[in-house]
C-alpha cells in the first residue's frame, strides 16, 4: 500500500465525511465498530481462531449492513489483535534459531537465575522459544562501552547458516553482547544470514530492543522473530481480504502502547502488538475520564476470556517498558517470557465470561483461568460446551437477556446453563442453582477486586476517590459489585461498552516510541551527549510516524530511566528538552519520592536508558456539559434479578439503552440492555444518563 494513499485519505477525513472502522480480535469475540457522521454502528461475532481474518470480514460485513455504508466509502481501518500473544502462549510460531555471542547461548534459558516460586519443589520454568540445539554462538565480543575485544568471525556465521538451512529454520534472532552500544557486529551478521538464508526472517536485537539487560533483550528479539512470519502472513491475508471486499483504504494496527502504527512497522516489529486489544480499551477509558472530568479513574475491561484493569491519573493510563507473556504460573510475575516493549501498564487475570467454574479438592468454588473460548464456548451457547462458566452463571442470575445476546445473533440456552452449574457447582456443594451461580459470580468478582488492590499497591496509588470505567461484553454486568468491593462509589459505562476496545482504536494517536540504553552518571553529566541521543531517536521515530501521519503536528515525550548507583532497577522520569544535570536530578528526586515517599541524600544518580515517544498531537475530549433532569419513562419489561447483597431474587425494571436520553435518572434495581452487553444496577445505586449517553452509576450513601 502506498503511503500517499494514507495522506490522501486523511485529507478526505478532514474535508469530507470520514468513515472509519475499528476491529478488535479477542479470544472469544471479534468486535467491529463503524464510526461516521451519522453515528456509530457495531457488530460482535465469534472469533475464528484458525483464520482470524474470516471473523474480521464477517464482522465488518455485518457492521456495514447495519450502518448502510458501502465498503468503498470507508477511509480507514484500525485493527488490534491478540494473535501474537496467542502464538507465544500456544507455541505456534515459526521454527526459530538464535545466534549470540559465543559462550552465552544458554542465557535465554538461565533467565534471571532465581526461583519465582520459592516454595514449590516442582516449579516449572517457561521453556525457551528456541531449543538449545538451535542456539549457536559466534566468536565476537564488544565491551560494555562498545570497544572491540574480539572481531566478528564471519566464517562461523556462514557455517551456522548452513546448519539452520539444513534444520529448516524459518526465523533467526541475532543478539550479541552489548550490541545496544554498537550494532555493527549484529548488522554484519544479519547481512550474511540474509545472503545465506534469503527466505528466512532475520531479527536483530539492536533494532528490536536496543537496551541493557541481556536476557530481556534476547527474549524480546527471539519472541519477535518467532511471531513475525505468522503476523506478516495474517496481515497480508487480511489486507487481501479487505481489498476483495472493496475496502481499499489504509490499514493501521494498534500497539501495546495504545498508539497506532503502519502495517509495515507492525510486520517488522510484531512483538509490539502484544496486548494491543486491551490497550485500545485503556485509550477509550482515558477519553471517557476526560469527558466526565474524572482525573482519577480505574479502567475495567472484562471480555470473554480475561479481565484487564488499568490505573488512569490525570487522563493518562499508566505506562511501562516491560511486559510478561505466556506465564507458566499465570499470575505470578517472573514465570513468563519478558518483553521489553512500550506498553500500557495493566493487570490481566483469567476472569471473563467464558472462564470455567468448578469445585476444587477443598470444596471451594474456583473460577478460571481456563476459558471455554468462542468454540464451543459456554454451555448456554448451545455449541457443545460442557463446562460451567461465568456467562452461564450470569444468565441464571437474570443479568443477561437470552434473546438479545450478541445483538440477537445468538439465542442462549437457559436450561443448558442450569444443568452445568448444577452439575459442576451446585450438586457438589448442596446449593440451589441460583446460589451456586451467585457463588461463581462472587468468586470471579473477588478475584478481580483483589487484582485491582494488588495492582494499586504495587503502583503506589490509592483506589479511594477513583471512578470505575467499565466496558467489554461482561464488565457492565459485574461493575457495580466490583465497585462495591473496592469502595468505589461511581461507575461509568460508556456508549458501545460491549465493543469498547474497538471504539478506543478509533481515537488512538499515530505514534511511535524509541528506547536506547546509554549509561550516564549525573555527576559527570554531558548534556550534549543525551541531547544528541534524543535527536537520533527523534529521527528514527519520525520516520515511522510520518508514514501514517504525513502532515500532522507532532509532539514528543522524553523519558529517562534512572536509579541510584548500586540499585538493580530504574524508575521512569519525564524529562524536558535541553536540561542540565541539576534539573535531571530534581525530576528524579520528585519521581522517586512519589513512588517511595523519600529520597536518599548524597547518593549518585545514573541514567541507564532513554526513550522518546513521538506522535500526532493527541487531543482529549472536551468536558461534557451538565444535563437537566428528564423523565425516564416506563420500563420495557421486568425480570427477576438475583441480588448477592440480600441473597435472593428481586424484581428489576428493564430498560433498553436506546430508549434512554441524557438527564434521565433510574433507581436500582435496574437492568439496562443493549446489543453487546447489559448494565446491572443493583439496589443502592442510582443511574443517570450523561450528555454523552454514558450510564453513570452512583452509590447512594445510607442516611
C-alpha positions in Angstrom: 0.0 0.0 0.0 1.4 3.4 -0.9 1.8 5.9 1.9 0.5 8.6 -0.3 -2.9 6.8 -0.1 -2.8 7.3 3.7 -2.2 11.0 3.2 -5.0 11.3 0.7 -7.4 9.5 2.9 -6.5 11.7 5.8 -7.1 14.8 3.7 -10.5 13.4 2.8 -11.2 12.8 6.5 -10.6 16.5 7.2 -12.5 17.9 4.3 -15.2 15.3 3.8 -17.1 12.9 5.9 -14.7 10.2 7.2 -16.0 6.7 7.8 -13.6 4.6 9.9 -13.7 1.1 11.2 -12.2 -0.3 14.4 -11.6 -4.0 14.7 -10.7 -5.9 17.9 -10.0 -9.6 17.6 -10.3 -11.1 21.1 -10.0 -14.6 22.4 -13.8 -15.2 22.3 -15.4 -12.5 20.1 -14.3 -10.2 17.3 -15.7 -6.7 17.7 -16.3 -4.3 14.8 -17.2 -0.6 15.1 -18.1 1.8 12.2 -17.9 5.5 13.0 -19.2 8.2 10.7 -21.2 11.4 10.7 -24.4 9.5 11.0 -23.3 7.9 14.3 -21.8 4.6 15.3 -22.7 1.0 14.4 -21.2 -2.2 15.7 -21.2 -5.9 15.4 -19.9 -8.7 17.6 -19.2 -12.1 16.0 -17.3 -15.2 17.4 -13.6 -15.2 16.8 -12.5 -17.7 14.1 -9.3 -18.9 15.8 -8.0 -20.9 12.8 -8.3 -18.0 10.4 -9.0 -14.7 12.3 -9.4 -12.7 9.1 -12.6 -14.7 8.4 -14.2 -13.4 11.6 -13.0 -9.9 10.8 -14.6 -9.9 7.4 -17.8 -11.4 8.7 -18.0 -8.7 11.5 -17.2 -5.9 9.1 -19.9 -7.1 6.7 -22.5 -7.1 9.4 -21.5 -3.7 10.7 -21.5 -2.2 7.2 -25.0 -3.6 6.6 -26.3 -2.1 9.9 -24.7 1.3 9.1 -26.0 1.2 5.5 -22.4 2.0 4.3 -20.7 0.7 1.1 -17.1 -0.6 1.6 -15.7 1.9 -0.9 -16.8 4.8 1.3 -14.6 3.6 4.3 -11.5 5.8 4.7 -9.5 3.9 7.4 -9.4 0.5 9.2 -7.7 0.3 12.6 -7.0 -3.1 13.9 -6.0 -4.7 17.2 -5.4 -8.4 17.8 -4.2 -10.9 20.3 -2.7 -13.1 17.5 0.9 -12.5 18.6 0.0 -13.2 22.2 -1.8 -16.4 21.4 1.1 -17.6 19.3 3.5 -17.2 22.2 1.2 -18.8 24.7 0.3 -21.7 22.4 3.8 -22.1 21.0 2.5 -21.9 17.4 5.1 -19.5 15.9 7.9 -20.1 13.4 10.8 -22.5 13.7 13.3 -20.1 15.2 17.1 -20.1 15.9 19.3 -17.8 18.0 22.7 -16.5 17.1 24.5 -15.0 20.0 28.0 -14.3 21.4 30.0 -17.5 21.9 29.6 -18.8 25.5 26.2 -17.1 26.0 23.8 -19.3 24.2 22.3 -20.5 27.5 21.5 -17.0 28.8 18.0 -17.2 27.4 17.4 -20.4 29.5 19.2 -19.3 32.7 16.9 -16.2 32.7 17.2 -14.3 36.0 18.8 -17.2 37.8 16.2 -17.1 40.6 13.2 -19.1 41.7 10.0 -17.1 41.1 8.1 -19.6 43.4 10.5 -20.4 46.2 8.4 -23.0 48.0 7.2 -25.0 45.0 9.6 -28.0 44.8 8.1 -28.9 41.4 8.3 -25.4 40.0 8.3 -25.4 36.2 10.2 -22.7 34.3 8.9 -21.5 30.9 10.6 -23.4 28.1 12.6 -21.1 25.8 11.1 -20.5 22.4 14.4 -21.7 20.8 15.7 -25.2 21.9 19.4 -25.5 22.8 20.4 -27.3 19.6 19.3 -24.2 17.6 21.1 -21.7 19.8 24.6 -21.2 18.5 27.4 -19.0 19.5 29.7 -16.8 17.3 33.3 -15.8 18.3 33.0 -12.0 18.8 33.0 -9.6 21.7 32.4 -5.9 22.5 33.0 -4.3 25.8 30.2 -2.5 27.7 31.5 0.8 26.3 31.4 -0.5 22.8 35.1 -1.0 22.3 36.3 -4.1 20.4 37.6 -7.1 22.3 37.2 -9.8 19.6 36.4 -9.3 15.9 33.4 -11.0 14.4 34.1 -14.4 12.9 32.1 -14.2 9.7 33.1 -17.8 8.7 31.3 -19.1 11.8 28.1 -17.3 10.8 28.3 -18.8 7.3 28.7 -22.3 8.8 25.8 -21.8 11.3 23.6 -20.6 8.4 24.2 -23.9 6.6 23.1 -25.7 9.8 20.0 -23.5 10.0 19.2 -24.2 6.4 19.5 -28.0 7.0 17.2 -27.7 10.0 14.5 -25.8 8.1 14.8 -22.7 10.3 12.2 -20.0 9.3 13.4 -17.2 11.6 16.7 -16.2 13.2 17.2 -13.9 16.1 20.6 -12.3 16.4 21.6 -10.9 19.9 25.3 -10.2 20.6 26.6 -8.9 23.9 26.5 -5.1 24.3 25.0 -4.6 20.8 22.9 -1.8 22.2 26.0 0.3 22.3 27.5 -0.7 18.9 25.3 -2.6 16.5 28.0 -3.1 13.8 28.6 -6.8 14.5 24.8 -7.6 14.5 24.3 -5.7 11.3 27.1 -7.6 9.6 25.8 -10.9 10.9 22.3 -10.0 9.7 23.6 -9.3 6.2 25.4 -12.6 6.0 22.3 -14.5 7.2 20.1 -12.7 4.7 22.5 -13.7 1.9 22.7 -17.4 3.1 19.0 -17.7 4.1 17.1 -15.4 1.8 13.7 -16.9 2.7 14.2 -16.7 6.5 13.2 -13.8 8.8 16.1 -12.1 10.4 15.7 -10.0 13.6 18.5 -8.0 15.3 18.3 -7.2 19.0 19.9 -3.8 18.2 16.7 -3.0 16.2 14.1 -4.8 18.2 15.2 -3.9 21.7 18.4 -1.9 21.9 18.5 -1.9 25.7 20.8 -3.1 28.5 19.9 -6.4 30.3 20.9 -9.3 28.1 18.1 -11.8 29.0 15.3 -9.3 28.4 16.8 -8.1 25.1 17.3 -11.7 23.8 13.9 -12.8 25.0 12.2 -9.9 23.2 14.2 -10.4 20.0 13.5 -14.1 19.9 9.8 -13.5 20.5 9.7 -11.0 17.7 11.4 -13.5 15.3 9.1 -16.3 16.5 5.8 -14.4 15.7 6.9 -12.3 12.7 6.2 -14.8 9.9 2.8 -15.5 11.5 1.8 -11.9 11.8 3.2 -11.0 8.4 1.1 -13.8 6.9 -2.1 -12.8 8.8 -1.8 -9.1 8.0 -1.1 -10.0 4.3 -4.2 -12.2 4.2 -6.3 -9.6 6.0 -5.2 -6.8 3.6 -6.1 -9.1 0.6 -9.5 -10.0 2.1 -10.3 -6.3 2.8 -9.4 -5.3 -0.8 -11.5 -8.2 -2.1 -14.5 -6.8 -0.1 -14.0 -3.4 -1.6 -12.1 -1.9 1.3 -9.1 -0.4 -0.5 -8.5 2.1 2.4 -5.3 2.1 4.6 -5.0 -0.4 7.4 -3.3 0.7 10.7 -2.5 -1.5 13.7 -2.7 -0.7 17.3 0.3 -1.3 19.5 0.6 -2.3 23.2 1.4 1.4 24.0 -2.1 2.4 22.9 -0.8 4.2 19.7 -1.4 3.0 16.2 1.2 2.4 13.5 1.6 1.3 9.9 1.3 -2.2 8.6 5.0 -2.1 7.6 6.2 -1.2 11.1 3.8 -3.8 12.7 5.1 -6.5 10.3 8.7 -5.6 11.2 8.2 -5.4 15.0 5.0 -7.5 15.6 6.0 -8.0 19.2 4.8 -4.5 19.8 1.3 -5.7 19.0 1.1 -7.9 22.1 -1.9 -6.8 24.2 -3.0 -4.3 21.6 -6.7 -5.0 22.2 -6.6 -4.1 25.9 -4.5 -1.0 25.1 -7.4 0.2 22.9 -9.7 -0.2 25.9 -7.4 1.9 28.0 -7.5 4.7 25.4 -11.3 4.6 25.5 -11.3 4.8 29.3 -8.9 7.8 29.2 -11.3 9.6 26.8 -14.3 8.8 29.0 -12.4 10.0 32.1 -11.6 13.3 30.3 -15.1 13.9 29.1 -16.5 13.4 32.6 -13.8 15.3 34.5 -12.6 12.1 36.3 -8.9 12.8 36.9 -8.5 9.6 38.8 -10.1 6.5 37.3 -9.8 2.7 37.1 -10.3 1.1 33.7 -12.2 -2.2 33.9 -12.3 -4.3 30.7 -14.0 -7.7 31.0 -14.5 -9.8 27.9 -15.0 -13.5 27.2 -11.5 -14.7 28.3 -9.9 -12.2 30.6 -10.4 -9.1 32.7 -8.0 -6.1 32.4 -7.6 -3.4 35.0 -5.6 -0.2 34.4 -5.0 2.9 36.6 -5.6 6.3 34.9 -4.3 9.5 36.5 -4.7 13.0 35.1 -6.3 11.4 32.0 -3.2 9.3 31.3 -3.0 5.5 31.5 -0.1 4.2 33.5 2.8 3.2 31.1 5.5 0.6 31.3 8.5 -0.6 29.3 8.2 -4.2 30.3 5.6 -6.9 29.8 5.5 -10.6 30.5 3.7 -13.1 28.4 2.9 -16.9 28.5 3.4 -17.2 32.2 3.9 -20.7 33.5 2.1 -19.7 36.6 -0.5 -17.5 35.0 -0.5 -14.6 37.5 3.0 -15.0 39.1 5.5 -12.4 38.0 8.7 -13.9 36.7 7.2 -17.1 35.4 6.8 -16.0 31.8 8.7 -14.6 28.9 9.8 -11.0 29.5 9.3 -8.5 26.7 10.9 -5.1 26.6 8.2 -3.1 24.7 6.4 0.1 25.4 3.1 -0.9 26.9 0.1 0.4 28.9 0.6 -1.0 32.4 -2.3 -3.1 33.4 -3.1 -6.3 35.3 -4.8 -9.1 33.4 -6.4 -12.1 35.0 -8.3 -15.1 33.7 -11.7 -13.8 34.6 -14.0 -13.5 31.7 -17.4 -14.6 30.6 -16.0 -17.9 29.3 -13.9 -18.6 32.5 -14.8 -22.1 33.7 -16.1 -22.8 37.2 -15.7 -25.9 39.3 -15.4 -27.1 42.9 -11.8 -27.9 43.9 -10.4 -30.6 46.3 -11.0 -28.4 49.3 -14.7 -27.9 48.4 -14.2 -24.3 47.3 -15.6 -22.7 44.2 -12.8 -22.0 41.7 -13.2 -19.9 38.5 -10.6 -19.7 35.7 -8.1 -19.1 34.4 -9.1 -21.7 31.8 -11.7 -20.5 29.4 -14.3 -22.1 27.1 -13.4 -19.6 24.4 -15.7 -19.0 21.5 -15.9 -22.5 20.2 -17.5 -24.4 21.8 -17.9 -21.6 24.3 -20.2 -21.7 27.5 -22.8 -24.3 27.7 -25.6 -21.8 27.1 -24.2 -21.1 23.6 -25.6 -24.4 22.5 -22.5 -25.3 20.7 -21.5 -28.4 22.7 -19.7 -26.6 25.6 -19.8 -28.9 28.6 -18.3 -26.8 31.4 -19.9 -24.3 33.7 -18.8 -20.7 33.0 -19.3 -17.2 34.3 -21.7 -16.5 31.4 -23.8 -19.5 32.4 -24.0 -18.1 35.9 -24.9 -14.6 34.8 -27.7 -16.0 32.7 -29.1 -17.9 35.7 -28.9 -14.7 37.8 -31.1 -12.8 35.4 -28.3 -10.4 34.2 -28.4 -11.5 30.5 -31.3 -11.4 28.1 -31.0 -14.8 26.3 -32.7 -13.4 23.2 -30.7 -10.2 22.8 -27.3 -11.7 23.4 -24.6 -10.5 20.9 -27.2 -8.3 19.2 -29.6 -11.2 18.7 -27.2 -13.3 16.6 -27.2 -16.0 19.3 -30.1 -17.2 21.5 -28.8 -18.6 24.8 -30.0 -21.9 26.3 -31.0 -21.2 29.9 -31.6 -24.9 30.7 -28.2 -25.9 29.5 -26.7 -23.2 31.8 -28.6 -24.5 34.8 -27.6 -28.1 34.0 -23.8 -27.4 34.0 -24.0 -25.0 37.0 -25.9 -27.6 39.0 -23.6 -30.4 37.9 -20.2 -28.6 38.4 -21.0 -26.4 41.4 -24.5 -26.7 42.9 -24.7 -30.5 43.4 -21.2 -31.0 44.9 -21.9 -28.2 47.4 -25.6 -28.9 48.0 -26.7 -25.5 46.7 -29.6 -24.3 44.6 -28.9 -23.2 41.0 -29.2 -19.6 41.9 -27.0 -19.8 45.0 -24.4 -21.8 43.0 -24.4 -19.2 40.2 -24.1 -16.4 42.7 -21.1 -18.2 44.3 -19.4 -18.3 40.9 -20.1 -14.6 40.3 -18.8 -13.7 43.8 -15.6 -15.6 43.3 -14.8 -14.0 40.0 -15.7 -10.6 41.3 -13.4 -11.0 44.3 -10.6 -12.2 42.1 -10.9 -9.1 40.0 -11.2 -6.9 43.1 -8.1 -8.5 44.6 -6.1 -8.0 41.4 -7.1 -4.3 41.4 -6.0 -3.9 45.0 -2.6 -5.5 44.4 -2.1 -3.5 41.2 -2.8 -0.3 43.0 -0.5 -1.1 45.9 2.4 -2.2 43.6 1.9 1.1 41.7 1.9 3.2 44.9 -1.5 4.7 44.1 -4.7 4.5 46.2 -8.1 3.3 44.8 -10.0 5.7 47.0 -11.6 8.6 45.1 -11.5 6.9 41.7 -14.3 6.2 39.3 -14.7 2.8 37.7 -15.0 2.9 33.9 -16.5 -0.4 32.7 -16.5 -1.8 29.2 -16.2 -5.1 27.4 -19.0 -7.6 26.9 -19.1 -8.8 30.6 -17.8 -5.7 32.5 -21.1 -3.8 32.9 -22.7 -7.0 34.4 -20.2 -7.1 37.2 -19.0 -3.4 37.5 -21.3 -2.3 40.4 -20.4 -5.3 42.5 -16.7 -4.8 41.8 -17.0 -1.2 42.7 -18.7 -2.1 46.0 -15.8 -4.4 46.9 -13.3 -1.7 46.1 -15.1 1.0 48.0 -15.7 3.0 44.7 -18.9 4.9 44.6 -19.1 5.8 40.9 -19.2 3.6 37.8 -19.3 4.9 34.2 -20.4 2.7 31.4 -19.8 4.5 28.1 -21.9 4.1 24.9 -20.9 1.0 23.0 -19.3 -0.5 26.1 -19.6 -4.0 24.7 -17.1 -3.2 21.9 -15.1 -0.6 23.9 -11.6 -1.6 22.7 -12.6 -1.3 19.1 -14.0 2.2 19.8 -10.8 3.1 21.6 -8.8 2.2 18.5 -10.6 5.0 16.6 -9.2 7.7 18.8 -5.7 6.3 19.3 -3.0 8.6 18.1 -0.5 7.6 15.4 2.7 7.4 17.5 6.0 5.5 18.0 8.5 5.1 20.8 12.2 4.5 20.6 14.3 3.3 23.5 18.1 3.3 23.7 20.4 2.3 26.5 23.3 4.6 27.3 24.9 4.8 30.7 25.2 8.4 32.0 26.3 9.4 35.5 24.7 12.7 36.6 27.9 13.6 38.5 29.7 13.7 35.1 26.7 14.8 33.0 27.3 16.0 29.5 24.0 17.5 28.2 25.2 17.3 24.6 25.6 13.5 24.8 22.0 13.0 25.9 20.6 15.6 23.6 22.4 14.0 20.6 20.9 10.7 21.6 17.4 12.1 21.8 17.9 13.8 18.4 18.8 10.4 16.8 15.8 8.8 18.4 13.6 11.6 17.2 14.7 11.0 13.6 14.1 7.3 13.9 10.6 7.8 15.4 9.6 10.5 13.0 10.5 8.2 10.0 7.8 5.8 11.3 5.2 8.4 12.4 5.3 10.4 9.1 4.3 7.3 7.2 1.0 7.2 8.9 0.6 11.0 9.7 2.4 12.8 6.9 1.2 16.3 7.7 0.2 16.1 11.3 1.7 18.3 14.0 3.8 16.1 16.2 4.6 16.2 20.0 7.3 14.3 21.8 7.8 13.0 25.3 11.3 12.4 26.6 11.8 9.9 29.5 14.9 8.8 31.3 15.1 5.5 33.2 17.2 6.4 36.2 18.3 5.0 39.5 20.6 5.5 42.5 24.0 4.0 42.0 24.0 0.3 43.1 20.3 -0.2 42.6 19.2 -3.0 40.3 16.3 -1.3 38.6 15.3 2.1 37.3 12.3 4.4 37.6 10.8 6.4 34.7 11.5 10.2 34.9 9.8 12.5 32.4 12.4 15.0 31.1 12.3 18.4 29.4 14.3 19.3 26.3 17.8 20.8 26.8 18.1 20.5 30.6 21.2 20.4 32.8 22.2 17.8 35.5 20.5 19.8 38.3 17.1 19.7 36.5 17.5 15.9 35.8 18.4 15.3 39.5 15.4 17.4 40.7 13.0 15.5 38.5 14.4 12.2 39.6 14.0 13.1 43.2 10.4 14.1 42.6 9.6 10.8 40.8 11.4 8.7 43.4 9.6 10.5 46.3 6.2 9.8 44.7 7.0 6.1 44.5 8.8 5.5 47.8 7.9 8.5 50.0 11.6 9.6 50.4 14.9 10.2 48.6 18.4 9.1 49.5 20.7 12.2 50.1 24.2 12.4 48.7 23.9 9.2 46.6 24.9 9.3 43.0 22.2 9.1 40.3 22.7 7.4 37.0 20.7 7.1 33.8 20.6 3.7 32.1 18.1 4.0 29.3 16.4 6.9 27.5 13.2 6.9 25.5 11.5 9.3 23.1 7.8 8.9 22.2 6.6 10.9 19.2 3.1 11.1 17.8 0.4 13.2 16.3 -1.0 15.7 18.7 -3.5 13.9 20.9 -6.5 16.0 21.8 -8.5 14.9 24.8 -12.3 15.2 24.5 -13.8 18.4 25.9 -15.6 18.3 29.3 -19.2 17.4 28.9 -21.9 19.9 30.0 -24.3 19.2 32.7 -27.7 17.9 31.6 -31.1 18.9 33.0 -33.2 16.1 34.6 -35.6 14.3 32.2 -38.3 11.8 32.7 -37.0 8.2 32.3 -40.3 6.8 31.2 -41.7 3.3 31.9 -39.6 0.2 31.7 -39.9 -2.1 28.7 -40.2 -5.2 30.9 -39.5 -6.5 34.3 -37.4 -9.6 35.3 -36.1 -11.3 38.4 -32.6 -10.4 39.2 -30.5 -12.2 41.9 -29.0 -9.7 44.4 -25.9 -11.1 46.1 -26.2 -8.5 48.9 -29.6 -9.8 50.0 -29.0 -13.4 49.0 -32.2 -13.7 46.9 -34.0 -12.5 43.8 -35.6 -9.1 43.5 -37.8 -7.6 40.7 -35.8 -5.3 38.5 -37.0 -2.9 35.8 -35.6 -3.5 32.3 -34.8 -0.5 30.1 -33.4 -0.5 26.6 -30.4 1.7 26.4 -31.6 3.1 23.1 -34.6 4.5 24.9 -32.6 6.4 27.5 -31.8 10.1 26.9 -29.4 12.5 28.7 -30.6 13.6 32.1 -32.8 10.6 32.7 -32.5 9.0 36.2 -33.3 5.5 37.3 -33.1 3.9 40.7 -31.8 0.3 41.1 -32.5 -2.5 40.9 -32.5 -2.0 37.1 -31.0 -3.8 34.1 -30.2 -1.7 31.0 -30.0 -3.9 27.9 -28.2 -3.2 24.6 -27.0 -5.4 21.7 -23.5 -6.2 23.0 -23.9 -6.2 26.8 -26.2 -5.2 29.7 -25.6 -2.9 32.7 -26.7 -4.2 36.1 -27.7 -1.5 38.5 -28.3 -3.1 42.0 -30.3 -1.7 44.8 -28.4 1.0 46.4 -27.2 2.6 43.2 -28.8 5.4 41.2 -28.3 5.6 37.4 -28.2 8.9 35.5 -27.6 9.3 31.7 -24.8 11.8 30.9 -24.7 14.1 27.9 -22.6 11.6 26.0 -25.1 8.8 26.6 -22.8 7.2 29.2 -24.5 5.5 32.1 -23.3 6.8 35.4 -24.0 4.6 38.5 -23.7 6.3 41.8 -23.8 4.6 45.2 -26.4 6.2 47.5 -24.9 6.7 50.9 -27.4 5.4 53.5 -28.9 8.1 55.7 
